[in-house]
């Protein structure tokens, strides 16, 4: 991945209600051979959105902890199994999965129990924008507007 290079003197050429619309505009510029490294998609009027996904009890927290612990234990079992010979690696994987699930459940239960009911729900957080601007370097605005079929006075 290349480091972020700033677009010099960016100028807004269009505003879109959704990210896919702004992405489609930049894709159209790319398809026309426009030097898209001189373009930006900028989200405006950002806000945090937390979607509540359900009630979180100590039992559900323990179950979620068991699931994540099982994956971690399986991973550790696979790593250790790489350095063993014979059929013992299967036992290491199963043992890692079971031990990980057990300790994950314990830690999940304790972590939820320790909140004492202050957060009895699960949720997902994201950042959303109300609108998206496509900006291009000042010396490329005319070409970008032509490609997108926009008026020059915008």
Contact map, one row per residue, 1 for C-alpha under 8 A:
1110000000000000000000000000000000000000000000000000000000000000000000000000000000000000000000000000000000000000000000000000000000000000000000000000000000
1111000000000000000000000000000000000000000000000000000000000000000000000000000000000000000000000000000000000000000000000000000000000000000000000000000000
1111100000000000000000000000000000000000000000000000000000000000000000000000000000000000000000000000000000000000000000000000000000000000000000000000000000
0111110000000000000000000000000000000000000000000000000000000000000000000000000000000000000000000000000000000000000000000000000000000000000000000000000000
0011111000000000000000000000000000000000000000000000000000000000000000000000000000000000000000000000000000000000000000000000000000000000000000000000000000
0001111100000000000000000000000000000000000000000000000000000000000000000000000000000000000000000000000000000000000000000000000000000000000000000000000000
0000111111000000000000000000000000001111000000000000000000000000000000000000000000000000000000000000000000000000000000000000000000000001100000000000000000
0000011111000000000000000000000000000100000000000000000000000000000000000000000000000000000000000000000000000000000000000000000000000000110000000000000000
0000001111100000000000000000000000000000000000000000000000000000000000000000000000000000000000000000000000000000000000000000000000000000110000000000000000
0000001111110000000000000000000000000011000000000000000000000000000000000000000000000000000000000000000000000000000000000000000000000011110000000000000000
0000000011111000000000000000000000000000000000000000000000000000000000000000000000000000000000000000000000000000000000000000000000000011110010000000000000
0000000001111110000000000000000000000000000000000000000000000000000000000000000000000000000000000000000000000000000000000000000000001111000000000000000000
0000000000111110000000000000000000000000000000000000000000000000000000000000000000000000000000000000000000000000000000000000000000001111000010011000000001
0000000000011111000000000000000000000000000000000000000000000000000000000000000000000000000000000000000000000000000000000000000000001110000000000000000001
0000000000011111100001000000000000000000000000000000000000000000000000000000000000000000000000000000000000000000000000000000000000111100000000000000000000
0000000000000111111011000000000000000000000000000000000000000000000000000000000000000000000000000000000000000000000000000000000000111000000000000000000000
0000000000000011111010000000000000000000000000000000000000000000000000000000000000000000000000000000000000000000000000000000000001110000000000000000000000
0000000000000001111111000000000000000000000000000000000000000000000000000000000000000000000000000000000000000000000000000000000001110000000000000000000000
0000000000000001111111100000000000000000000000000000000000000000000000000000000000000000000000000000000000000000000000000000000000110000000000000000000000
0000000000000000011111110000000000000000000000000000000000000000000000000000000000000000000000000000000000000000000000000000000000000000000000000000000000
0000000000000001111111111000000000000000000000000000000000000000000000000000000000000000000000000000000000000000000000000000000000000000000000000000000000
0000000000000011011111111100000000000000100000000000000000000000000000000000000000000000000000000000000000000000000000000000000000011100000000000000000000
0000000000000000001111111110000000000000100000000000000000000000000000000000000000000000000000000000000000000000000000000000000000000000000000000000000000
0000000000000000000111111111000000000000000000000000000000000000000000000000000000000000000000000000000000000000000000000000000000000000000000000000000000
0000000000000000000011111111100000000000000000000000000000000000000000000000000000000000000000000000000000000000000000000000000000000100000000000001000000
0000000000000000000001111111110000010010000000000000000000000000000000000000000000000000000000000000000000000000000000000000000000000100000000000000000000
0000000000000000000000111111111000000000000000000000000000000000000000000000000000000000000000000000000000000000000000000000000000000000000000000000000000
0000000000000000000000011111111100000000000000000000000000000000000000000000000000000000000000000000000000000000000000000000000000000000000000000011000000
0000000000000000000000001111111111110000000000000000000000000000000000000000000000000000000000000000000000000000000000000000000000000000000000010011000000
0000000000000000000000000111111111110000000000000000000000000000000000000000000000000000000000000000000000000000000000000000000000000000000000000000000000
0000000000000000000000000011111111000000000000000000000000000000000000000000000000000000000000000000000000000000000000000000000000000000000000000000000000
0000000000000000000000000001111111000000000000000000000000000000000000000000000000000000000000000000000000000000000000000000000000000000000000000010000000
0000000000000000000000000000111111100000000000000000000000000000000000000000000000000000000000000000000000000000000000000000000000000000000000000000000000
0000000000000000000000000000111111110000000000000000000000000000000000000000000000000000000000000000000000000000000000000000000000000000000000110000000000
0000000000000000000000000000110011111110000000000000000000000000000000000000000000000000000000000000000000000000000000000000000000000000000000000000000000
0000000000000000000000000100110001111110000000000000000000000000000000000000000000000000000000000000000000000000000000000000000000000000000000000000000000
0000001000000000000000000000000000111110000000000000000000000000000000000000000000000000000000000000000000000000000000000000000000000000000000000000000000
0000001100000000000000000000000000111111000000000000000000000000000000000000000000000000000000000000000000000000000000000000000000000001100100000000000000
0000001001000000000000000100000000111111100000000000000000000000000000000000000000000000000000000000000000000000000000000000000000000111100000000000000000
0000001001000000000000000000000000000111110000000000000000000000000000000000000000000000000000000000000000000000000000000000000000001111000000000000000000
0000000000000000000001100000000000000011111000000000000000000000000000000000000000000000000000000000000000000000000000000000000000011110000000000000000000
0000000000000000000000000000000000000001111100000000000000000000000000000000000000000000000000000000000000000000000000000000000000011110000000000000000000
0000000000000000000000000000000000000000111111000000000000000000000000000000000000000000000000000000000000000000000000000000000111111000000000000000000000
0000000000000000000000000000000000000000011111000000000000000000000000000000000000000000000000000000000000000000000000000000000011111000000000000000000000
0000000000000000000000000000000000000000001111100000000000000000000000000000000000000000000000000000000000000000000000000000000011100000000000000000000000
0000000000000000000000000000000000000000001111110000000000000000000000000000000000000000000000000000000000000000000000000000001111000000000000000000000000
0000000000000000000000000000000000000000000011111000000000000000000000000000000000000000000000000000000000000000000000000000001110000000000000000000000000
0000000000000000000000000000000000000000000001111100000000000000000000000000000000000000000000000000000000000000000000000000111100000000000000000000000000
0000000000000000000000000000000000000000000000111110000000000000000000000000000000000000000000000000000000000000000000000000111100000000000000000000000000
0000000000000000000000000000000000000000000000011111000000000000000000000000000000000000000000000000000000000000000000000011110000000000000000000000000000
0000000000000000000000000000000000000000000000001111100000000000000000000000000000000000000000000000000000000000000000000011100000000000000000000000000000
0000000000000000000000000000000000000000000000000111110000000000000000000000000000000000000000000000000000000000000000001111000000000000000000000000000000
0000000000000000000000000000000000000000000000000011111000000000000000000000000000000000000000000000000000000000000000001111000000000000000000000000000000
0000000000000000000000000000000000000000000000000001111100000000000000000000000000000000000000000000000000000000000000001110000000000000000000000000000000
0000000000000000000000000000000000000000000000000000111110000000000000000000000000000000000000000000000000000000000000011100000000000000000000000000000000
0000000000000000000000000000000000000000000000000000011111011000000000000000000000000000000000000000000000000000000000111100000000000000000000000000000000
0000000000000000000000000000000000000000000000000000001111111000000000000000000000000000000000000000000000000001000000011000000000000000000000000000000000
0000000000000000000000000000000000000000000000000000000111111100000000000000000000000000000000000000000000011101100000000000000000000000000000000000000000
0000000000000000000000000000000000000000000000000000000011111110000000000000000000000000000000000000000000001000000000000000000000000000000000000000000000
0000000000000000000000000000000000000000000000000000000111111111000000000000000000000000000000000000000000000000000000000000000000000000000000000000000000
0000000000000000000000000000000000000000000000000000000111111111100000000000000000000000000000000000000010011001000000000000000000000000000000000000000000
0000000000000000000000000000000000000000000000000000000001111111110000000000000000000000000000000000000111111000000000000000000000000000000000000000000000
0000000000000000000000000000000000000000000000000000000000111111111000000000000000000000000000000000000010010000000000000000000000000000000000000000000000
0000000000000000000000000000000000000000000000000000000000011111111100000000000000000000000000000000000110010000000000000000000000000000000000000000000000
0000000000000000000000000000000000000000000000000000000000001111111110000000000000000000000000000000101111111000000000000000000000000000000000000000000000
0000000000000000000000000000000000000000000000000000000000000111111111000000000000000000000000000001111111010000000000000000000000000000000000000000000000
0000000000000000000000000000000000000000000000000000000000000011111111100000000000000000000000000000100110000000000000000000000000000000000000000000000000
0000000000000000000000000000000000000000000000000000000000000001111111110000000000000000000000000000100100000000000000000000000000000000000000000000000000
0000000000000000000000000000000000000000000000000000000000000000111111111000000000000000000000001011111110000000000000000000000000000000000000000000000000
0000000000000000000000000000000000000000000000000000000000000000011111111100000000000000000000011111110100000000000000000000000000000000000000000000000000
0000000000000000000000000000000000000000000000000000000000000000001111111110000000000000000000001001100000000000000000000000000000000000000000000000000000
0000000000000000000000000000000000000000000000000000000000000000000111111111000000000000000000001001000000000000000000000000000000000000000000000000000000
0000000000000000000000000000000000000000000000000000000000000000000011111111100000000000000010111111100000000000000000000000000000000000000000000000000000
0000000000000000000000000000000000000000000000000000000000000000000001111111110000000000000011011001000000000000000000000000000000000000000000000000000000
0000000000000000000000000000000000000000000000000000000000000000000000111111111000000000000010010000000000000000000000000000000000000000000000000000000000
0000000000000000000000000000000000000000000000000000000000000000000000011111111100000000000010010000000000000000000000000000000000000000000000000000000000
0000000000000000000000000000000000000000000000000000000000000000000000001111111110000000100111111000000000000000000000000000000000000000000000000000000000
0000000000000000000000000000000000000000000000000000000000000000000000000111111111000000100110000000000000000000000000000000000000000000000000000000000000
0000000000000000000000000000000000000000000000000000000000000000000000000011111111100000000000000000000000000000000000000000000000000000000000000000000000
0000000000000000000000000000000000000000000000000000000000000000000000000001111111110000100100000000000000000000000000000000000000000000000000000000000000
0000000000000000000000000000000000000000000000000000000000000000000000000000111111110001110110000000000000000000000000000000000000000000000000000000000000
0000000000000000000000000000000000000000000000000000000000000000000000000000011111110000100000000000000000000000000000000000000000000000000000000000000000
0000000000000000000000000000000000000000000000000000000000000000000000000000001111111000000000000000000000000000000000000000000000000000000000000000000000
0000000000000000000000000000000000000000000000000000000000000000000000000000000111111101100000000000000000000000000000000000000000000000000000000000000000
0000000000000000000000000000000000000000000000000000000000000000000000000000000000111111100000000000000000000000000000000000000000000000000000000000000000
0000000000000000000000000000000000000000000000000000000000000000000000000000000000011111100000000000000000000000000000000000000000000000000000000000000000
0000000000000000000000000000000000000000000000000000000000000000000000000000000000001111111000000000000000000000000000000000000000000000000000000000000000
0000000000000000000000000000000000000000000000000000000000000000000000000000000010011111111100000000000000000000000000000000000000000000000000000000000000
0000000000000000000000000000000000000000000000000000000000000000000000000000110111011111111110000000000000000000000000000000000000000000000000000000000000
0000000000000000000000000000000000000000000000000000000000000000000000000000000010000011111111000000000000000000000000000000000000000000000000000000000000
0000000000000000000000000000000000000000000000000000000000000000000000000000000000000011111111100000000000000000000000000000000000000000000000000000000000
0000000000000000000000000000000000000000000000000000000000000000000000000000110110000001111111110000000000000000000000000000000000000000000000000000000000
0000000000000000000000000000000000000000000000000000000000000000000000001111110010000000111111111000000000000000000000000000000000000000000000000000000000
0000000000000000000000000000000000000000000000000000000000000000000000000100100000000000011111111100000000000000000000000000000000000000000000000000000000
0000000000000000000000000000000000000000000000000000000000000000000000001000100000000000001111111110000000000000000000000000000000000000000000000000000000
0000000000000000000000000000000000000000000000000000000000000000000001001111100000000000000111111111000000000000000000000000000000000000000000000000000000
0000000000000000000000000000000000000000000000000000000000000000000011111100100000000000000011111111100000000000000000000000000000000000000000000000000000
0000000000000000000000000000000000000000000000000000000000000000000001001000000000000000000001111111110000000000000000000000000000000000000000000000000000
0000000000000000000000000000000000000000000000000000000000000000000011001000000000000000000000111111111000000000000000000000000000000000000000000000000000
0000000000000000000000000000000000000000000000000000000000000000010011111100000000000000000000011111111100000000000000000000000000000000000000000000000000
0000000000000000000000000000000000000000000000000000000000000000111111101000000000000000000000001111111110000000000000000000000000000000000000000000000000
0000000000000000000000000000000000000000000000000000000000000000010011000000000000000000000000000111111111000000000000000000000000000000000000000000000000
0000000000000000000000000000000000000000000000000000000000000000110010000000000000000000000000000011111111100000000000000000000000000000000000000000000000
0000000000000000000000000000000000000000000000000000000000000101111111000000000000000000000000000001111111110000000000000000000000000000000000000000000000
0000000000000000000000000000000000000000000000000000000000001111111010000000000000000000000000000000111111111000000000000000000000000000000000000000000000
0000000000000000000000000000000000000000000000000000000000000100110000000000000000000000000000000000011111111100000000000000000000000000000000000000000000
0000000000000000000000000000000000000000000000000000000000000100100000000000000000000000000000000000001111111110000000000000000000000000000000000000000000
0000000000000000000000000000000000000000000000000000000001001111110000000000000000000000000000000000000111111111000000000000000000000000000000000000000000
0000000000000000000000000000000000000000000000000000000001101100100000000000000000000000000000000000000011111111100000000000000000000000000000000000000000
0000000000000000000000000000000000000000000000000000000001000000000000000000000000000000000000000000000001111111110000000000000000000000000000000000000000
0000000000000000000000000000000000000000000000000000000000000000000000000000000000000000000000000000000000111111111000000000000000000000000000000000000000
0000000000000000000000000000000000000000000000000000000011001000000000000000000000000000000000000000000000011111111100000000000000000000000000000000000000
0000000000000000000000000000000000000000000000000000000001000000000000000000000000000000000000000000000000001111111110000000000000000000000000000000000000
0000000000000000000000000000000000000000000000000000000000000000000000000000000000000000000000000000000000000111111100000000000000000000000000000000000000
0000000000000000000000000000000000000000000000000000000000000000000000000000000000000000000000000000000000000011111111100000000000000000000000000000000000
0000000000000000000000000000000000000000000000000000000000000000000000000000000000000000000000000000000000000001111111100000000000000000000000000000000000
0000000000000000000000000000000000000000000000000000000000000000000000000000000000000000000000000000000000000000101111110000000000000000000000000000000000
0000000000000000000000000000000000000000000000000000000000000000000000000000000000000000000000000000000000000000001111110000000000000000000000000000000000
0000000000000000000000000000000000000000000000000000000100000000000000000000000000000000000000000000000000000000001111111000000000000000000000000000000000
0000000000000000000000000000000000000000000000000000001110000000000000000000000000000000000000000000000000000000000011111100000000000000000000000000000000
0000000000000000000000000000000000000000000000000001111110000000000000000000000000000000000000000000000000000000000000111110000000000000000000000000000000
0000000000000000000000000000000000000000000000000001111100000000000000000000000000000000000000000000000000000000000000011111000000000000000000000000000000
0000000000000000000000000000000000000000000000000111110000000000000000000000000000000000000000000000000000000000000000001111100000000000000000000000000000
0000000000000000000000000000000000000000000000000111100000000000000000000000000000000000000000000000000000000000000000000111110000000000000000000000000000
0000000000000000000000000000000000000000000000011110000000000000000000000000000000000000000000000000000000000000000000000011111000000000000000000000000000
0000000000000000000000000000000000000000000000011100000000000000000000000000000000000000000000000000000000000000000000000001111100000000000000000000000000
0000000000000000000000000000000000000000000001111000000000000000000000000000000000000000000000000000000000000000000000000000111110000000000000000000000000
0000000000000000000000000000000000000000001001111000000000000000000000000000000000000000000000000000000000000000000000000000011111000000000000000000000000
0000000000000000000000000000000000000000001111100000000000000000000000000000000000000000000000000000000000000000000000000000001111110000000000000000000000
0000000000000000110000000000000000000000001111000000000000000000000000000000000000000000000000000000000000000000000000000000000111110000000000000000000000
0000000000000011111000000000000000000000001110000000000000000000000000000000000000000000000000000000000000000000000000000000000011111000000000000000000000
0000000000000011111001000000000000000000111100000000000000000000000000000000000000000000000000000000000000000000000000000000000011111100000000000000000000
0000000000011111000001000000000000000001111100000000000000000000000000000000000000000000000000000000000000000000000000000000000000111110000000000000000000
0000000000011110000001001100000000000011110000000000000000000000000000000000000000000000000000000000000000000000000000000000000000011111000000000000000000
0000000001111100000000000000000000000011110000000000000000000000000000000000000000000000000000000000000000000000000000000000000000001111100000000000000000
0000001001111000000000000000000000000111000000000000000000000000000000000000000000000000000000000000000000000000000000000000000000000111110110010000000000
0000001111100000000000000000000000000110000000000000000000000000000000000000000000000000000000000000000000000000000000000000000000000011111110000000000000
0000000111100000000000000000000000000000000000000000000000000000000000000000000000000000000000000000000000000000000000000000000000000001111110000000000000
0000000000000000000000000000000000000000000000000000000000000000000000000000000000000000000000000000000000000000000000000000000000000000111111000000000000
0000000000000000000000000000000000000100000000000000000000000000000000000000000000000000000000000000000000000000000000000000000000000001111111110000000000
0000000000101000000000000000000000000000000000000000000000000000000000000000000000000000000000000000000000000000000000000000000000000001111111111000000000
0000000000000000000000000000000000000000000000000000000000000000000000000000000000000000000000000000000000000000000000000000000000000000001111111100000100
0000000000000000000000000000000001000000000000000000000000000000000000000000000000000000000000000000000000000000000000000000000000000000000111111110000000
0000000000001000000000000000100001000000000000000000000000000000000000000000000000000000000000000000000000000000000000000000000000000001000111111111000000
0000000000001000000000000000000000000000000000000000000000000000000000000000000000000000000000000000000000000000000000000000000000000000000011111111111100
0000000000000000000000000000000000000000000000000000000000000000000000000000000000000000000000000000000000000000000000000000000000000000000001111111111100
0000000000000000000000000001100100000000000000000000000000000000000000000000000000000000000000000000000000000000000000000000000000000000000000111111110000
0000000000000000000000001001100000000000000000000000000000000000000000000000000000000000000000000000000000000000000000000000000000000000000000011111110000
0000000000000000000000000000000000000000000000000000000000000000000000000000000000000000000000000000000000000000000000000000000000000000000000001111111000
0000000000000000000000000000000000000000000000000000000000000000000000000000000000000000000000000000000000000000000000000000000000000000000000001111111101
0000000000000000000000000000000000000000000000000000000000000000000000000000000000000000000000000000000000000000000000000000000000000000000000001100111111
0000000000000000000000000000000000000000000000000000000000000000000000000000000000000000000000000000000000000000000000000000000000000000000001001100011111
0000000000000000000000000000000000000000000000000000000000000000000000000000000000000000000000000000000000000000000000000000000000000000000000000000001111
0000000000001100000000000000000000000000000000000000000000000000000000000000000000000000000000000000000000000000000000000000000000000000000000000000011111
